[in-house]
Amino acid sequence: YCHINPNGDVEPCVFIHYSSANINDKSLLECLQQPIFKEYAKGQPFNGNHLRPCPMLENPQYLQEMVQRCGAKSTDMQSPESAEHLCAKCAEYAKEWRPVADKLWAEIQEKEAAEAEDKQQQSAGH
């Protein structure tokens, strides 16, 4: 993802307001090469469970670490906040969602495995 806010800050997501590049000062390609985007690329997937993909909401420790490592600054125009403060607000949700998401993901994986096995048996039978 890529989001450019009204000030021209190039952010990794419309919900994650941290950046160190502005489209008014750099080309889009240069903005996409800023450290926060490189951190995203290194970190993905943030979770093997596709029901827990977000580095802010479901895996808040990752966003906090990425922002610290790359030195991105808050670009939230109404309520600038540190990554630590933002991620602390997501920690309880992530904790509560994890067992539910893990159970659902296991069920999805089991269903897909059973369907693949059925297809394989049908192919072998023809």
N, C-alpha and C positions, 0 to 999 in steps of 0.2 A: 504494500500500500504506500501511498504518498499523499500527503495533504499539504496544501499551501494556504495558510491562514490570511486574513485580510491585510496583515502587516507584511506579508511576503515570506514569513518564516516557513521553511520546508520541514514538515514533521512526518514521522513514520506512520501516523494514523490520525484520523480526525478526532479521536478520543485521547490521544497521547501527545500532550503539548510540551515537547522538549526538542530543541534544535540548536544547531550551531551554524546554520547557513540560511541565507536570505536570498530569494530569487531576484531581488532588486540589486544585489551586489555580485551575484555569481550566475553562471549558466545553470540550467536545470541539471545537466550532467554533473557539473561540479557539486551542486547541492546534494544530488543522490549519492555522491562519493564521500559525504561527510561521515565522521566517525560513528554517529548513532545508527546510520543505515548499514555500515559495515558490522556493527555489533549485532544488529538484527540478522544479517546474513549468516554470521557465525553461530548464532543461537538457535536458528530454526531447524527443525521444529522445536518449540519450547516445551513440548510435551508429546509423548508418543500417543496419548489419548487425544483424538481429534475433537473430543467434546470439551477439551481444556486447552485451547490453542493460544490464548492471549497472554502476553508477558506482563500485562498490568492486572487484568481481572482474575484470571485463574492461576497465574504464576507470578505474583507480584514481586517476589524476590529477584526475578530476572530483570525486570525493568529497572529496579533500583540499582542493581549491580551495573547494568549497561550504562545508565546515565552517569554513575560515578566514574566508571572507567573512561568514558569518552569526554566528560566535561560538558555535556549538553546543558543548556539553560532552559528554565521554564519559559514558555512562550504564551502561556494562558493570559489573555488580555484582561480578563475580569478578576481572576483569583490566582495569581502566580503562587506556586507552591513547590516545595522540594519534592523530589521523587520519594524520599522517605515518608513524607507526610501523605502523599497521594497513595502510596502502596500500603501504608498502615490502614487506610480506609478500606482497602480491598482484601486484607488478610483474612478477616472473619468469613467473608463470602467464599473465598477460595477454600478455606478449611471445611466449610459446610458443603460446598459443591463437590469436593473431591470424591468422597465415598459414593455419592449418587452417580456422578459421571463415570467413575471407574466401574461400577456395577453395570450401568447401561452400555459402556464400551465393551465390556467382556461379553455381554449378551449379543451385541452386534457382531463381534468377532466370531463367536460360536455359530451364529446364524449363517454368516458368510462362509465359514469353513464347511458347514453342513451342506450348503448349496453347492459349493465347489465340488465336494465329494459326490453329491448326487449327479452333477453334470459329468463328472469323470466316469462314474459307473454307467451312465446312459451312453456315453461315447464308446465305452468298452463293449457294451452290449450290442452295438449296431455293427 
